[in-house]
Amino acid sequence: MEEFQHILPVTKVKRDLLNILRRVEEEEETIAVTRNGEAVGVVMSLARYDALMETIDILGDTEILKSLEKSKDDFRSGRVFSHEDVWEE
């Protein structure tokens, strides 16, 4: 699992929220927010959140997981096409 780039107390987050939002958006940082020394939340970009939710959806879909497993088996067995084979005219 990816580590947090920063861990900030909630008082600093409240004071510097606009700058923190800029950092998570522009630099793709993930920031843990603490209160009284304990982690209570996470600040991340909407793009990262959307990707995380999509991953959770995929991992919760047994049909997609079966399809991915079949693809792995095909790859191991050499049942694949090259890029050229797929896109040749």
Buried (B, 14 or more C-beta within 10 A) or exposed (E): EEEBEBEBEEEBBEEEEEEBBEBBBEEEBBBBBBEEEEEEEEBBBEEBBEEEEEEEEEEEEEEEEEEEEEEEEEEEEEEEEEEEEEEEE
